[in-house]
């Protein structure tokens, strides 16, 4: 599969919306709003030398961590979720190309990966399905594969549908 192309305009829009959502969320969920915003500004400054796509990934992971720790609902705009989900699916496909397993993250994307028997029609025998935030957490080692499967955050079918040996999809330094 050729590498997916991400449009700068879409990344910029998703990044701007995510920054706004983070500021609003911090204002609503922080006892010390000034310190929270200063910490966010420091994080943004640290990320400023990275490419916009890498900034978006880092801020999406930060937002996922914050809301998960607080037990709050997601604040990541759908456009940002879509882009980051697609990036991590593409990384999985690069790491283990093939057509034996279909990985689905509705409504954003699906790929086929892992070498082995392929299917040509209908529902494949080896599938993995999860939601966007769980996929992001799996790809960045915020949740363990076994825990996600045991708690039904990930639904798998087929003998090849174990991605535990392929996760996480980020280097430890970018965690």
Backbone as a printed PyTorch tensor [residue, N CA C, xyz], in Angstrom:
tensor([[[  0.8450,  -1.1710,   0.0000],
         [  0.0000,   0.0000,   0.0000],
         [  0.8950,   1.2400,   0.0000]],

        [[  0.6600,   2.1840,  -0.9050],
         [  1.4920,   3.3940,  -0.9100],
         [  1.2270,   4.2190,   0.3410]],

        [[  2.2320,   4.9710,   0.7840],
         [  2.0350,   5.7710,   1.9970],
         [  0.9050,   6.7830,   1.8080]],

        [[  0.1340,   6.9420,   2.8580],
         [ -0.9680,   7.8970,   2.8550],
         [ -0.3980,   9.3080,   2.8980]],

        [[ -1.0280,  10.2210,   2.2120],
         [ -0.5990,  11.6190,   2.2250],
         [ -1.5330,  12.4000,   3.1320]],

        [[ -0.9610,  13.1820,   3.9770],
         [ -1.7350,  14.0080,   4.9010],
         [ -1.6510,  15.4470,   4.4300]],

        [[ -2.7850,  16.0960,   4.3410],
         [ -2.8280,  17.4680,   3.8400],
         [ -2.5060,  18.4520,   4.9520]],

        [[ -1.5900,  19.3660,   4.6570],
         [ -1.1480,  20.3500,   5.6440],
         [ -2.3100,  21.1550,   6.2030]],

        [[ -3.2530,  21.5180,   5.3510],
         [ -4.3910,  22.3180,   5.7950],
         [ -5.2140,  21.5600,   6.8430]],

        [[ -5.4720,  20.2890,   6.5880],
         [ -6.2280,  19.4720,   7.5420],
         [ -5.4890,  19.3080,   8.8550]],

        [[ -4.1820,  19.1170,   8.7840],
         [ -3.3710,  18.9860,   9.9920],
         [ -3.4040,  20.2940,  10.7770]],

        [[ -3.2370,  21.4170,  10.0850],
         [ -3.2400,  22.7200,  10.7490],
         [ -4.5850,  22.9880,  11.4270]],

        [[ -5.6760,  22.6710,  10.7420],
         [ -6.9990,  22.8710,  11.3440],
         [ -7.1950,  21.9880,  12.5710]],

        [[ -6.8140,  20.7210,  12.4590],
         [ -6.9580,  19.7970,  13.5830],
         [ -6.0980,  20.2380,  14.7570]],

        [[ -4.8960,  20.7020,  14.4750],
         [ -3.9870,  21.1640,  15.5230],
         [ -4.5480,  22.4000,  16.2260]],

        [[ -5.0600,  23.3440,  15.4690],
         [ -5.6360,  24.5620,  16.0620],
         [ -6.8390,  24.2230,  16.9380]],

        [[ -7.7120,  23.3500,  16.4560],
         [ -8.8940,  22.9680,  17.2410],
         [ -8.4950,  22.2160,  18.4990]],

        [[ -7.5000,  21.3420,  18.4010],
         [ -7.0550,  20.5870,  19.5690],
         [ -6.4470,  21.5150,  20.6170]],

        [[ -5.6450,  22.4910,  20.1960],
         [ -5.0760,  23.4530,  21.1470],
         [ -6.1830,  24.2150,  21.8730]],

        [[ -7.1900,  24.6390,  21.1200],
         [ -8.3220,  25.3450,  21.7270],
         [ -9.0470,  24.4390,  22.7190]],

        [[ -9.3080,  23.2080,  22.3200],
         [ -9.9920,  22.2630,  23.2060],
         [ -9.1920,  22.0030,  24.4770]],

        [[ -7.8740,  21.8940,  24.3580],
         [ -7.0340,  21.6820,  25.5380],
         [ -7.1270,  22.8780,  26.4860]],

        [[ -7.0770,  24.0850,  25.9590],
         [ -7.1760,  25.2800,  26.8120],
         [ -8.5210,  25.3410,  27.5330]],

        [[ -9.5910,  25.0640,  26.8060],
         [-10.9330,  25.0800,  27.4110],
         [-11.0360,  23.9930,  28.4710]],

        [[-10.5460,  22.8040,  28.1420],
         [-10.6180,  21.6880,  29.0870],
         [ -9.8300,  22.0130,  30.3510]],

        [[ -8.6350,  22.5590,  30.1970],
         [ -7.8310,  22.9190,  31.3630],
         [ -8.5290,  23.9800,  32.2100]],

        [[ -9.1710,  24.9440,  31.5890],
         [ -9.8960,  25.9800,  32.3320],
         [-11.0390,  25.3680,  33.1410]],

        [[-11.6690,  24.3360,  32.5950],
         [-12.7980,  23.6980,  33.2750],
         [-12.3850,  22.6650,  34.3180]],

        [[-11.1820,  22.1080,  34.2120],
         [-10.7900,  20.9740,  35.0590],
         [ -9.5780,  21.2260,  35.9430]],

        [[ -9.1630,  22.4460,  36.0750],
         [ -7.9530,  22.7220,  36.8390],
         [ -8.2560,  23.6660,  37.9990]],

        [[ -7.6800,  23.3430,  39.1550],
         [ -7.8170,  24.2430,  40.2990],
         [ -6.9500,  25.4820,  40.1170]],

        [[ -5.8010,  25.2940,  39.5040],
         [ -4.8700,  26.3960,  39.2800],
         [ -4.7630,  26.6330,  37.7720]],

        [[ -5.6830,  27.4110,  37.2430],
         [ -5.7680,  27.6090,  35.7980],
         [ -4.5120,  28.2460,  35.2190]],

        [[ -3.9380,  29.1820,  35.9570],
         [ -2.7470,  29.8690,  35.4510],
         [ -1.5880,  28.8840,  35.2830]],

        [[ -1.3440,  28.0780,  36.2900],
         [ -0.2600,  27.1020,  36.2100],
         [ -0.5320,  26.0900,  35.0990]],

        [[ -1.7650,  25.6400,  34.9750],
         [ -2.1080,  24.6800,  33.9220],
         [ -1.8360,  25.2500,  32.5420]],

        [[ -2.2180,  26.5000,  32.3350],
         [ -1.9940,  27.1130,  31.0300],
         [ -0.5100,  27.3800,  30.7840]],

        [[  0.2280,  27.6970,  31.8320],
         [  1.6730,  27.8730,  31.6810],
         [  2.3320,  26.5470,  31.2890]],

        [[  1.8840,  25.4630,  31.9140],
         [  2.4290,  24.1440,  31.5690],
         [  2.0840,  23.7680,  30.1280]],

        [[  0.8720,  24.0830,  29.7020],
         [  0.5020,  23.8140,  28.3160],
         [  1.3520,  24.6570,  27.3740]],

        [[  1.5460,  25.9190,  27.6990],
         [  2.3840,  26.7820,  26.8560],
         [  3.8100,  26.2480,  26.7700]],

        [[  4.3360,  25.7320,  27.8870],
         [  5.6780,  25.1380,  27.8690],
         [  5.7100,  23.9120,  26.9550]],

        [[  4.6680,  23.0920,  27.0380],
         [  4.5900,  21.9050,  26.1860],
         [  4.5350,  22.3150,  24.7230]],

        [[  3.7260,  23.3190,  24.4160],
         [  3.6170,  23.7900,  23.0330],
         [  4.9440,  24.3460,  22.5380]],

        [[  5.6600,  25.0470,  23.4010],
         [  6.9680,  25.5850,  23.0260],
         [  7.9590,  24.4450,  22.7530]],

        [[  7.9140,  23.4190,  23.5740],
         [  8.7840,  22.2650,  23.3900],
         [  8.5110,  21.5860,  22.0440]],

        [[  7.2510,  21.5540,  21.6490],
         [  6.8660,  20.8960,  20.4010],
         [  7.0450,  21.7690,  19.1700]],

        [[  7.3190,  23.0580,  19.3520],
         [  7.3090,  24.0050,  18.2340],
         [  8.3420,  23.6940,  17.1470]],

        [[  9.3980,  22.9570,  17.4850],
         [ 10.4050,  22.6460,  16.4680],
         [ 10.0670,  21.3800,  15.6670]],

        [[  8.9820,  20.7040,  16.0310],
         [  8.5630,  19.4950,  15.3110],
         [  7.6510,  19.8570,  14.1400]],

        [[  7.5570,  18.9410,  13.2080],
         [  6.6230,  19.0800,  12.0920],
         [  5.1970,  19.1110,  12.6400]],

        [[  4.2800,  19.8110,  11.9590],
         [  2.8960,  19.8910,  12.4460],
         [  2.2440,  18.5350,  12.7050]],

        [[  2.5050,  17.5350,  11.8540],
         [  1.9140,  16.2200,  12.0790],
         [  2.4100,  15.6220,  13.3940]],

        [[  3.6950,  15.7490,  13.6710],
         [  4.2400,  15.2300,  14.9290],
         [  3.7090,  16.0150,  16.1280]],

        [[  3.5040,  17.3190,  15.9670],
         [  2.8770,  18.1200,  17.0290],
         [  1.4650,  17.6100,  17.3040]],

        [[  0.7200,  17.3560,  16.2360],
         [ -0.6510,  16.8690,  16.3830],
         [ -0.6780,  15.5310,  17.1120]],

        [[  0.2160,  14.6370,  16.7490],
         [  0.2720,  13.3370,  17.4160],
         [  0.5850,  13.5190,  18.8980]],

        [[  1.5940,  14.3180,  19.2080],
         [  1.9900,  14.5230,  20.6120],
         [  0.8680,  15.1520,  21.4260]],

        [[  0.1990,  16.1540,  20.8830],
         [ -0.8890,  16.8050,  21.6200],
         [ -2.1140,  15.9050,  21.7410]],

        [[ -2.3590,  15.0820,  20.7510],
         [ -3.4620,  14.1270,  20.8370],
         [ -3.1940,  13.1220,  21.9420]],

        [[ -1.9680,  12.6380,  22.0240],
         [ -1.6150,  11.6980,  23.0960],
         [ -1.7240,  12.3900,  24.4530]],

        [[ -1.2600,  13.6390,  24.5560],
         [ -1.3890,  14.3960,  25.8010],
         [ -2.8600,  14.5350,  26.1920]],

        [[ -3.7080,  14.9030,  25.2400],
         [ -5.1350,  15.0620,  25.5280],
         [ -5.7580,  13.7300,  25.9660]],

        [[ -5.3410,  12.6530,  25.3310],
         [ -5.8300,  11.3260,  25.7140],
         [ -5.4160,  11.0040,  27.1460]],

        [[ -4.1700,  11.2900,  27.4820],
         [ -3.6790,  11.0470,  28.8410],
         [ -4.4480,  11.8720,  29.8720]],

        [[ -4.6380,  13.1600,  29.5920],
         [ -5.3280,  14.0440,  30.5390],
         [ -6.7540,  13.5890,  30.8000]],

        [[ -7.4870,  13.3400,  29.7330],
         [ -8.8890,  12.9740,  29.9180],
         [ -9.0380,  11.5840,  30.5240]],

        [[ -8.1420,  10.6790,  30.1790],
         [ -8.2040,   9.3410,  30.7770],
         [ -7.9200,   9.4180,  32.2800]],

        [[ -6.9020,  10.1720,  32.6660],
         [ -6.5520,  10.3020,  34.0760],
         [ -7.6820,  10.9610,  34.8780]],

        [[ -8.3830,  11.8980,  34.2490],
         [ -9.4580,  12.6070,  34.9400],
         [-10.7960,  11.8750,  34.8350]],

        [[-10.8320,  10.7990,  34.0530],
         [-12.0880,  10.1000,  33.8560],
         [-13.0960,  10.9380,  33.0870]],

        [[-12.5900,  11.8520,  32.2740],
         [-13.4550,  12.7630,  31.5250],
         [-13.6440,  12.2610,  30.0970]],

        [[-14.6050,  12.8330,  29.4390],
         [-14.8650,  12.4900,  28.0480],
         [-13.7760,  13.0160,  27.1400]],

        [[-13.7540,  12.5290,  25.9100],
         [-12.7150,  12.9380,  24.9650],
         [-12.8540,  14.4030,  24.5500]],

        [[-11.7110,  15.0410,  24.3540],
         [-11.6900,  16.4340,  23.9000],
         [-10.9910,  16.5550,  22.5500]],

        [[-10.6460,  15.4310,  21.9800],
         [ -9.9050,  15.4370,  20.7180],
         [-10.9050,  15.5780,  19.5790]],

        [[-10.7630,  16.6270,  18.7630],
         [-11.7020,  16.7920,  17.6610],
         [-11.6350,  15.6070,  16.6950]],

        [[-12.7630,  15.2690,  16.0640],
         [-12.7930,  14.1180,  15.1510],
         [-11.7280,  14.1830,  14.0560]],

        [[-11.4600,  15.3580,  13.5280],
         [-10.4470,  15.4770,  12.4640],
         [ -9.0730,  15.0660,  12.9830]],

        [[ -8.7410,  15.4580,  14.2150],
         [ -7.4590,  15.0630,  14.8120],
         [ -7.4400,  13.5610,  15.0760]],

        [[ -8.5410,  13.0260,  15.5900],
         [ -8.6100,  11.5790,  15.8220],
         [ -8.3740,  10.8220,  14.5170]],

        [[ -9.0450,  11.2450,  13.4550],
         [ -8.9210,  10.5720,  12.1620],
         [ -7.4720,  10.5570,  11.6830]],

        [[ -6.8190,  11.7080,  11.7350],
         [ -5.4450,  11.7980,  11.2450],
         [ -4.5140,  10.9190,  12.0700]],

        [[ -4.6080,  11.0100,  13.3930],
         [ -3.6950,  10.2520,  14.2500],
         [ -3.9710,   8.7500,  14.1450]],

        [[ -5.2310,   8.3630,  14.0790],
         [ -5.5650,   6.9470,  13.8800],
         [ -4.9450,   6.4440,  12.5810]],

        [[ -5.0960,   7.2100,  11.5000],
         [ -4.5400,   6.8030,  10.2100],
         [ -3.0160,   6.7050,  10.2580]],

        [[ -2.3720,   7.6400,  10.9420],
         [ -0.9120,   7.5850,  11.0670],
         [ -0.4950,   6.2900,  11.7610]],

        [[ -1.1640,   5.9550,  12.8630],
         [ -0.7790,   4.7510,  13.5970],
         [ -1.1400,   3.4720,  12.8340]],

        [[ -2.2280,   3.4840,  12.0870],
         [ -2.5310,   2.3290,  11.2390],
         [ -1.4830,   2.1780,  10.1380]],

        [[ -1.0620,   3.2930,   9.5610],
         [ -0.0110,   3.2440,   8.5400],
         [  1.2960,   2.7080,   9.1150]],

        [[  1.6120,   3.1110,  10.3340],
         [  2.8370,   2.6050,  10.9770],
         [  2.7420,   1.1020,  11.2170]],

        [[  1.5630,   0.6260,  11.6050],
         [  1.3730,  -0.8130,  11.7850],
         [  1.5660,  -1.5320,  10.4560]],

        [[  1.0050,  -0.9800,   9.3840],
         [  1.1340,  -1.5890,   8.0650],
         [  2.5900,  -1.6020,   7.6040]],

        [[  3.3440,  -0.5430,   7.8980],
         [  4.7720,  -0.5100,   7.5530],
         [  5.5430,  -1.5510,   8.3500]],

        [[  5.1650,  -1.7230,   9.6110],
         [  5.8590,  -2.6550,  10.4900],
         [  5.5680,  -4.1080,  10.1140]],

        [[  4.3390,  -4.3660,   9.6710],
         [  3.9580,  -5.7310,   9.3330],
         [  2.9840,  -5.7370,   8.1530]],

        [[  3.5320,  -5.5450,   6.9490],
         [  2.6570,  -5.5300,   5.7770],
         [  2.0760,  -6.9170,   5.5030]],

        [[  0.9550,  -6.9270,   4.8480],
         [  0.3060,  -8.1780,   4.4820],
         [ -1.1860,  -7.9860,   4.3880]],

        [[ -1.8920,  -9.1070,   4.2930],
         [ -3.3430,  -9.0430,   4.1610],
         [ -4.0460, -10.1050,   4.9820]],

        [[ -3.4140, -10.6210,   6.0160],
         [ -4.0140, -11.6940,   6.8000],
         [ -4.9380, -11.1850,   7.8950]],

        [[ -4.7550,  -9.9490,   8.3570],
         [ -5.5530,  -9.4010,   9.4550],
         [ -6.0910,  -8.0400,   9.0300]],

        [[ -7.3670,  -7.8260,   9.3080],
         [ -7.9420,  -6.5150,   9.0620],
         [ -8.0800,  -5.8010,  10.4040]],

        [[ -7.5150,  -4.5950,  10.4960],
         [ -7.6030,  -3.7780,  11.7050],
         [ -8.5370,  -2.6210,  11.3890]],

        [[ -9.5970,  -2.5280,  12.1750],
         [-10.6320,  -1.5180,  11.9420],
         [-10.7130,  -0.5600,  13.1230]],

        [[-10.7640,   0.7260,  12.8000],
         [-10.9770,   1.7650,  13.8050],
         [-12.0900,   2.6690,  13.2580]],

        [[-13.3320,   2.1850,  13.3890],
         [-14.4340,   2.9570,  12.8280],
         [-14.6590,   4.2560,  13.6020]],

        [[-15.0830,   5.2840,  12.9620],
         [-15.4110,   5.4000,  11.5450],
         [-14.2460,   5.9290,  10.7140]],

        [[-13.0340,   5.8620,  11.2570],
         [-11.9200,   6.5890,  10.6590],
         [-11.1210,   5.8380,   9.6180]],

        [[-10.8440,   4.5680,   9.8160],
         [ -9.9910,   3.8590,   8.8620],
         [ -9.9400,   2.3710,   9.1760]],

        [[ -9.4630,   1.6250,   8.1950],
         [ -9.1990,   0.1960,   8.3530],
         [ -8.0540,  -0.1510,   7.4260]],

        [[ -7.2490,  -1.1080,   7.8410],
         [ -6.1490,  -1.5860,   7.0050],
         [ -6.0990,  -3.0970,   7.0760]],

        [[ -5.3760,  -3.6750,   6.1340],
         [ -5.0140,  -5.0790,   6.2130],
         [ -3.5140,  -5.1360,   6.4310]],

        [[ -3.0920,  -6.0450,   7.2940],
         [ -1.6740,  -6.1530,   7.6220],
         [ -1.3480,  -7.6040,   7.9780]],

        [[ -0.1170,  -7.8600,   8.2840],
         [  0.4250,  -9.1440,   8.7270],
         [  0.4070, -10.1700,   7.5900]],

        [[  1.5510, -10.7840,   7.3750],
         [  1.6990, -11.8150,   6.3500],
         [  0.9110, -13.0570,   6.7220]],

        [[  0.4370, -13.7440,   5.7190],
         [ -0.2920, -14.9860,   5.9450],
         [ -1.3880, -15.1410,   4.9270]],

        [[ -2.2750, -16.0980,   5.1650],
         [ -3.3680, -16.3290,   4.2220],
         [ -4.2050, -15.0660,   4.0540]],

        [[ -4.5820, -14.7800,   2.8260],
         [ -5.3820, -13.5880,   2.5580],
         [ -6.8150, -13.9880,   2.2580]],

        [[ -7.6830, -13.0270,   2.3690],
         [ -9.0790, -13.2450,   2.0060],
         [ -9.4140, -12.3070,   0.8520]],

        [[-10.3990, -12.6690,   0.0690],
         [-10.7330, -11.8340,  -1.0800],
         [-12.1600, -11.3130,  -1.0450]],

        [[-13.0480, -11.9610,  -0.3070],
         [-14.4320, -11.5210,  -0.2920],
         [-15.0250, -11.6780,   1.0980]],

        [[-15.9590, -10.7790,   1.4190],
         [-16.6780, -10.9000,   2.6820],
         [-15.8430, -10.4870,   3.8770]],

        [[-16.3180, -10.8480,   5.0480],
         [-15.6350, -10.5130,   6.2850],
         [-14.4120, -11.3980,   6.4510]],

        [[-13.2510, -10.7910,   6.6980],
         [-12.0480, -11.6030,   6.8610],
         [-12.1090, -12.4180,   8.1580]],

        [[-11.4450, -13.5690,   8.1820],
         [-11.4840, -14.4080,   9.3850],
         [-10.6740, -13.8380,  10.5530]],

        [[ -9.7100, -12.9910,  10.2740],
         [ -8.8630, -12.4150,  11.3150],
         [ -9.1080, -10.9080,  11.3620]],

        [[ -9.7670, -10.4490,  12.4230],
         [-10.0800,  -9.0270,  12.5270],
         [ -9.7680,  -8.4940,  13.9140]],

        [[ -9.4690,  -7.2090,  13.9240],
         [ -9.2630,  -6.4530,  15.1610],
         [-10.1050,  -5.2020,  15.0050]],

        [[-10.9080,  -4.8840,  16.0140],
         [-11.7070,  -3.6640,  15.9430],
         [-11.6740,  -2.9700,  17.2920]],

        [[-11.4960,  -1.6440,  17.2300],
         [-11.4790,  -0.8430,  18.4460],
         [-11.8760,   0.5890,  18.0970]],

        [[-12.0600,   1.3880,  19.1170],
         [-12.3810,   2.7960,  18.9070],
         [-11.0940,   3.6050,  18.7750]],

        [[-11.2350,   4.8420,  18.3520],
         [-10.0710,   5.6900,  18.0630],
         [ -9.1970,   5.9330,  19.2910]],

        [[ -9.7950,   6.2770,  20.4130],
         [ -8.9790,   6.6020,  21.5850],
         [ -8.2460,   5.3750,  22.1160]],

        [[ -8.8850,   4.2250,  22.0770],
         [ -8.1980,   2.9980,  22.4930],
         [ -7.0480,   2.6930,  21.5410]],

        [[ -7.2560,   2.8710,  20.2340],
         [ -6.1850,   2.6220,  19.2710],
         [ -4.9890,   3.5410,  19.5360]],

        [[ -5.2570,   4.7950,  19.8100],
         [ -4.1730,   5.7400,  20.1120],
         [ -3.4510,   5.3110,  21.3880]],

        [[ -4.1900,   4.8880,  22.3900],
         [ -3.5820,   4.4480,  23.6520],
         [ -2.7750,   3.1600,  23.4620]],

        [[ -3.2600,   2.2470,  22.6260],
         [ -2.5030,   1.0260,  22.3260],
         [ -1.2110,   1.3490,  21.5790]],

        [[ -1.3180,   2.2180,  20.5900],
         [ -0.1620,   2.5550,  19.7500],
         [  0.9350,   3.2580,  20.5280]],

        [[  0.5830,   3.8920,  21.6320],
         [  1.5540,   4.6510,  22.4200],
         [  1.8370,   4.0070,  23.7740]],

        [[  1.4470,   2.7680,  23.9320],
         [  1.6520,   1.9590,  25.1440],
         [  1.0100,   2.5590,  26.3940]],

        [[ -0.0780,   3.2670,  26.2130],
         [ -0.8330,   3.7790,  27.3680],
         [ -1.7280,   2.6990,  27.9540]],

        [[ -2.0410,   1.6880,  27.1570],
         [ -2.8020,   0.5380,  27.6200],
         [ -2.1680,  -0.6990,  26.9910]],

        [[ -2.1150,  -1.7610,  27.7440],
         [ -1.5410,  -3.0150,  27.2530],
         [ -2.5670,  -3.7560,  26.3980]],

        [[ -2.0800,  -4.4280,  25.3830],
         [ -2.9340,  -5.1980,  24.4880],
         [ -3.8250,  -6.1650,  25.2670]],

        [[ -3.2240,  -6.9440,  26.1630],
         [ -3.9870,  -7.9480,  26.9140],
         [ -5.0900,  -7.2990,  27.7440]],

        [[ -4.8050,  -6.1670,  28.3490],
         [ -5.8230,  -5.4670,  29.1420],
         [ -6.9520,  -4.9510,  28.2660]],

        [[ -6.6090,  -4.4130,  27.1090],
         [ -7.6270,  -3.8880,  26.2000],
         [ -8.5270,  -5.0130,  25.6810]],

        [[ -7.9450,  -6.1600,  25.3910],
         [ -8.7340,  -7.3050,  24.9300],
         [ -9.5980,  -7.8300,  26.0780]],

        [[ -9.0100,  -7.9640,  27.2700],
         [ -9.7450,  -8.5090,  28.4190],
         [-10.9350,  -7.6280,  28.8190]],

        [[-10.8030,  -6.3310,  28.6480],
         [-11.8890,  -5.4170,  29.0160],
         [-12.7980,  -5.0830,  27.8350]],

        [[-12.6080,  -5.7760,  26.7320],
         [-13.4220,  -5.6290,  25.5220],
         [-13.3330,  -4.2450,  24.8870]],

        [[-12.2140,  -3.5650,  25.1370],
         [-11.9520,  -2.3230,  24.4110],
         [-11.5060,  -2.6420,  22.9910]],

        [[-10.9770,  -3.8520,  22.8230],
         [-10.5840,  -4.3640,  21.5140],
         [-11.3170,  -5.6780,  21.3180]],

        [[-11.9580,  -5.8060,  20.1680],
         [-12.6540,  -7.0430,  19.8270],
         [-11.8330,  -7.7290,  18.7400]],

        [[-11.4660,  -8.9850,  18.9890],
         [-10.6480,  -9.7140,  18.0230],
         [-11.3510, -10.9990,  17.6050]],

        [[-11.0370, -11.4310,  16.4070],
         [-11.4880, -12.7430,  15.9540],
         [-10.3940, -13.3240,  15.0620]],

        [[-10.2410, -14.6190,  15.1450],
         [ -9.2400, -15.3060,  14.3280],
         [ -7.9460, -15.5190,  15.0840]],

        [[ -7.2380, -16.5430,  14.6490],
         [ -6.0100, -16.9370,  15.3450],
         [ -4.8330, -16.0010,  15.0960]],

        [[ -4.8880, -15.1770,  14.0670],
         [ -3.7860, -14.2580,  13.7600],
         [ -4.0290, -12.8380,  14.2670]],

        [[ -5.1180, -12.6240,  14.9640],
         [ -5.5330, -11.2750,  15.3360],
         [ -4.8850, -10.7590,  16.6210]],

        [[ -3.7390, -11.2590,  16.9720],
         [ -3.0270, -10.7970,  18.1610],
         [ -1.9470,  -9.7990,  17.7300]],

        [[ -2.1330,  -8.5370,  18.0900],
         [ -1.1710,  -7.4940,  17.7120],
         [ -0.1660,  -7.1900,  18.8210]],

        [[ -0.1860,  -7.9470,  19.8880],
         [  0.6660,  -7.6210,  21.0360],
         [  2.1510,  -7.5340,  20.6890]],

        [[  2.6150,  -8.3430,  19.7620],
         [  4.0220,  -8.3080,  19.3750],
         [  4.3800,  -7.1510,  18.4590]],

        [[  3.3780,  -6.4170,  17.9900],
         [  3.6180,  -5.3070,  17.0650],
         [  3.4320,  -3.9370,  17.7290]],

        [[  2.9240,  -3.9310,  18.9320],
         [  2.6620,  -2.6810,  19.6420],
         [  3.6940,  -2.4750,  20.7290]],

        [[  4.0440,  -1.2420,  21.0740],
         [  3.5370,   0.0390,  20.5940],
         [  4.1260,   0.4120,  19.2370]],

        [[  3.6020,   1.4970,  18.6820],
         [  4.0070,   1.9560,  17.3550],
         [  4.8140,   3.2520,  17.4000]],

        [[  5.2080,   3.6620,  18.5920],
         [  6.0420,   4.8570,  18.7370],
         [  7.3070,   4.4650,  19.4650]],

        [[  8.3350,   5.2340,  19.2250],
         [  9.5900,   5.0190,  19.9340],
         [  9.4100,   5.4460,  21.3920]],

        [[ 10.0930,   4.7940,  22.3330],
         [  9.9410,   5.1700,  23.7450],
         [ 10.1890,   6.6620,  24.0120]],

        [[ 11.0860,   7.2930,  23.2560],
         [ 11.3890,   8.7080,  23.5020],
         [ 10.2310,   9.6170,  23.1170]],

        [[  9.3200,   9.1660,  22.2360],
         [  8.2080,  10.0160,  21.8270],
         [  6.9490,   9.7290,  22.6340]],

        [[  7.0780,   8.9570,  23.6520],
         [  5.9550,   8.6120,  24.5030],
         [  5.6110,   9.7230,  25.4460]]])
